[in-house]
Amino acid sequence: MIRPALSIIILLCWAFGATAWGEPMLLVNPQKLKEFKDRIGYEQVVFSPDPDVGVVADWDGVKEFLPTQEAGWEAFSEDVYGLAGGLVMRKWSFRRGTATFILKVNVSSSGAQVARERFLSGVSTTSMAKIPYVRGPAWLGQLSVQMPGTPLQTVFWVFHNVFVELRDTSGISVEPMARSLQGFMERHVKKSVSQNLPRIDKVTVSKSMPHVDEEVVVQAHPNLSRPSQQLRVEFQVKPEELGLMKQSATAFTYQALRPGRSTVEASLGDLKFLLMSQAQVQVDIQPKK
């Protein structure tokens, strides 16, 4: 049997205490958030009743809508981050002179509610005394907010399991881009997001009961049924329990540091579809021999 080809990309650093793949946690002022929700009528917004309905798309497809070199834009960065709660974010940045263009697409693999919470967190994380945004265009997502005034330059919206952030400081309206992105998402709505996640068949450990100072190898075994996937495997541990020694695409080698039960959480992210699945394994560390 010919084994399906698989592109697995590893991240070369890990910071425990951040969310998955190193993206920092957003802090929200509760009072500021409540005032904002009341002002935009958040509780009256009608969202889809089925939390598993959402966008399942190869997000490379939005590249045709992005700023071009012909228009004077220089691609500055393109990154993928894992976030808490089964979210994956892809960020594109461009610059033209002193102007910047930023697109962030946050996709939830854990239900539409997670995307809405990320939307509220994203718009309410500000040092300003009042969240400045107002309701945005009704045609944009299930709920959108924007900076007041015209043209439309900074806009955020949520659509099923996706939260989109779009900013352009060049003075040109982002409405054509927003319409194209919304149309792209509408064309890729599926009834069951959970059935389209990348799959971890199992997570194995070389020793389920290592002693302190011994090495233990933790390996994720991705399901290879979709050979076109571009996957990233990561593990989250408490560094005071397991110290990272080396890593490969699917396996990390740790040194056991202190006795006790340690939980290793494996994350498998699809870098094209921005979907993620997670699995856990327990390591019972024994006292030093």
C-alpha positions in Angstrom: 0.0 0.0 0.0 1.3 3.5 -0.9 1.1 5.7 2.2 -0.6 9.1 1.5 1.7 12.1 1.3 1.5 14.4 4.3 3.0 17.8 4.9 3.7 18.2 8.6 5.1 21.5 9.8 6.6 21.9 13.3 6.9 25.0 15.5 10.3 25.4 16.9 9.4 27.0 20.2 6.7 26.6 22.9 5.7 28.8 25.7 3.6 27.3 28.4 1.1 29.7 29.9 0.2 31.2 26.5 -2.6 29.6 24.5 -1.9 27.1 21.8 1.1 27.8 19.5 2.2 30.8 21.6 -0.6 33.4 21.0 -1.1 35.5 24.1 -4.5 35.5 25.9 -6.7 38.6 25.4 -7.8 40.3 28.6 -11.3 41.9 28.7 -12.8 44.5 30.9 -16.2 43.1 32.0 -17.9 46.4 32.5 -16.6 47.8 29.3 -17.8 44.7 27.5 -21.3 44.9 29.0 -21.8 48.5 28.0 -20.6 47.6 24.5 -23.0 44.6 24.2 -25.9 46.8 25.4 -25.1 49.5 22.9 -24.9 47.3 19.8 -27.9 45.1 20.9 -25.8 42.0 21.0 -28.4 39.9 22.9 -31.0 40.6 20.2 -28.8 39.3 17.3 -30.1 36.0 15.8 -27.4 33.5 15.3 -27.7 30.1 13.7 -29.3 27.6 16.1 -27.0 24.8 15.1 -23.6 25.3 16.6 -21.9 22.8 14.3 -22.9 24.7 11.1 -19.9 26.7 9.9 -17.3 27.5 7.3 -15.0 24.7 6.1 -12.7 26.2 3.5 -9.2 26.2 2.2 -8.3 29.7 3.2 -5.7 30.0 0.5 -8.7 30.8 -1.6 -8.9 34.4 -0.1 -5.5 35.3 -1.5 -7.1 36.5 -4.7 -8.8 39.3 -2.7 -5.7 40.5 -0.9 -3.7 43.6 -1.7 -1.3 43.3 -4.6 2.2 44.4 -5.4 0.8 46.1 -8.6 -1.2 48.4 -6.3 1.9 49.3 -4.3 1.4 46.9 -1.4 4.3 44.9 0.1 3.5 41.6 1.8 4.9 42.0 5.3 4.0 38.8 7.1 1.7 35.8 7.0 1.4 33.6 10.1 -0.8 30.9 11.6 -1.5 30.8 15.3 -3.3 28.3 17.5 -5.6 29.9 20.2 -7.4 28.7 23.2 -10.6 26.8 22.8 -9.9 25.1 19.5 -9.4 28.3 17.5 -6.9 28.8 14.7 -6.0 32.2 13.4 -4.4 33.1 10.1 -3.0 36.6 9.7 -1.9 38.5 6.6 -0.1 41.9 6.9 0.8 44.3 4.1 2.3 47.8 4.0 2.4 50.6 1.5 4.5 53.6 2.7 3.2 54.4 6.2 -0.1 52.6 5.6 -0.8 49.1 6.8 -3.4 46.4 5.8 -4.2 43.6 8.2 -6.5 40.6 7.8 -7.1 38.1 10.6 -9.3 35.1 10.1 -10.2 33.2 13.4 -11.8 29.8 12.8 -13.4 27.8 15.6 -13.3 24.0 15.6 -15.3 23.9 18.9 -18.6 25.5 17.9 -19.8 28.9 16.8 -20.1 30.2 20.3 -16.3 30.2 20.6 -16.0 32.4 17.5 -18.5 34.8 19.1 -16.6 34.9 22.3 -13.4 35.6 20.3 -15.2 38.4 18.5 -16.3 40.0 21.8 -12.8 39.6 23.2 -11.2 41.1 20.2 -13.3 44.2 19.9 -13.3 44.9 23.6 -9.5 44.6 24.2 -8.6 48.3 24.1 -7.0 50.9 26.3 -9.6 53.4 25.5 -12.2 54.3 28.2 -15.0 53.2 25.9 -15.1 50.6 23.1 -15.3 52.8 20.1 -17.1 50.5 17.6 -20.6 50.8 16.3 -22.9 48.4 14.5 -21.5 47.6 11.0 -23.3 46.8 7.7 -26.2 44.4 8.0 -25.0 42.4 5.0 -21.7 41.5 6.7 -21.9 38.3 8.6 -24.4 37.6 11.4 -23.0 40.6 13.3 -20.5 43.3 12.4 -19.0 46.3 14.0 -16.9 49.1 12.6 -15.1 52.3 13.5 -17.6 55.1 13.1 -17.3 57.3 10.0 -16.6 56.7 6.4 -15.0 55.1 4.5 -15.2 51.6 6.0 -11.6 51.1 7.1 -11.8 49.0 10.3 -14.4 46.3 10.6 -15.0 43.1 12.6 -17.6 40.5 12.0 -18.7 37.0 13.0 -20.2 34.4 10.7 -21.0 31.0 12.2 -17.6 29.6 13.4 -15.5 32.4 11.9 -14.5 35.8 13.4 -12.8 38.2 10.9 -10.8 41.3 11.6 -10.0 43.7 8.7 -8.1 46.9 9.0 -6.7 49.3 6.4 -5.0 52.6 7.3 -4.5 53.8 3.7 -7.8 55.7 3.6 -9.4 53.4 1.0 -12.7 51.7 1.9 -12.4 47.9 2.6 -16.0 47.3 1.6 -15.1 45.5 -1.7 -12.7 43.2 0.2 -15.3 42.6 3.0 -18.0 41.7 0.5 -15.6 39.3 -1.3 -14.6 37.6 2.0 -18.2 37.3 3.1 -19.2 35.7 -0.3 -16.3 33.3 0.0 -17.4 32.2 3.5 -21.1 31.8 2.4 -20.0 29.5 -0.5 -18.2 27.2 2.0 -20.8 26.7 4.7 -21.1 23.1 5.8 -23.7 21.4 8.1 -21.1 19.7 10.3 -17.8 21.3 11.0 -16.9 18.6 13.5 -16.9 16.0 10.8 -14.2 17.9 8.9 -11.6 18.3 11.6 -8.1 16.8 11.2 -8.0 13.6 13.2 -5.5 12.2 15.7 -5.8 8.4 15.7 -3.9 8.1 19.0 -1.2 9.6 21.2 1.4 7.3 22.5 4.1 7.5 25.1 7.3 5.4 25.2 7.0 5.0 28.9 3.7 5.5 30.8 5.5 5.4 34.1 8.9 6.9 33.7 11.1 7.8 36.7 12.4 11.3 37.4 15.3 12.1 35.1 14.3 9.5 32.6 13.3 10.4 29.0 9.8 9.8 27.6 8.8 10.2 24.0 5.3 11.5 23.3 4.0 10.9 19.7 0.9 12.0 17.9 -0.4 9.7 15.1 -2.4 11.9 12.6 -5.0 10.2 10.5 -3.7 10.4 6.9 -7.0 9.9 5.1 -6.8 13.4 3.5 -3.3 13.5 1.8 -3.6 17.2 0.8 -3.6 18.4 4.4 -0.8 20.6 5.8 -0.7 19.8 9.4 1.1 21.1 12.5 1.5 18.9 15.6 2.1 20.5 19.0 2.2 19.4 22.6 1.4 21.4 25.7 2.9 20.4 29.0 3.8 22.0 32.3 7.5 22.7 32.0 8.1 22.0 35.7 6.9 18.5 35.2 8.3 17.6 31.7 11.3 19.3 30.2 11.5 19.4 26.4 14.8 17.9 25.1 14.2 17.5 21.4 11.4 17.3 18.9 10.5 16.1 15.4 7.4 16.6 13.3 5.1 14.3 15.3 7.1 13.4 18.5 8.6 15.4 21.4 11.1 13.9 23.8 10.8 15.1 27.4 12.8 14.6 30.6 10.7 13.7 33.6 11.3 16.3 36.3 9.1 15.6 39.3 6.9 12.8 40.6 3.2 12.9 39.9 0.6 12.6 37.1 1.4 14.9 34.1 -1.1 15.6 31.4 0.2 16.1 27.8 -2.3 17.7 25.4 -1.6 17.1 21.7 -3.0 19.6 19.1 -3.3 18.8 15.4 -3.9 21.9 13.3 -4.7 22.0 9.6 -2.9 25.1 8.3 -5.0 25.4 5.2 -8.5 24.9 6.6 -7.6 26.4 10.0 -9.3 23.5 11.9 -7.9 21.8 14.9 -8.4 18.7 17.0 -6.9 17.8 20.4 -6.2 14.7 22.4 -4.7 14.0 25.8 -2.4 11.4 27.3 -1.3 10.9 31.0 2.2 10.3 32.1 2.6 9.0 35.7 6.1 10.1 36.7 7.7 7.9 39.5 10.2 9.0 42.1 13.9 8.9 41.1 15.4 5.5 41.2 
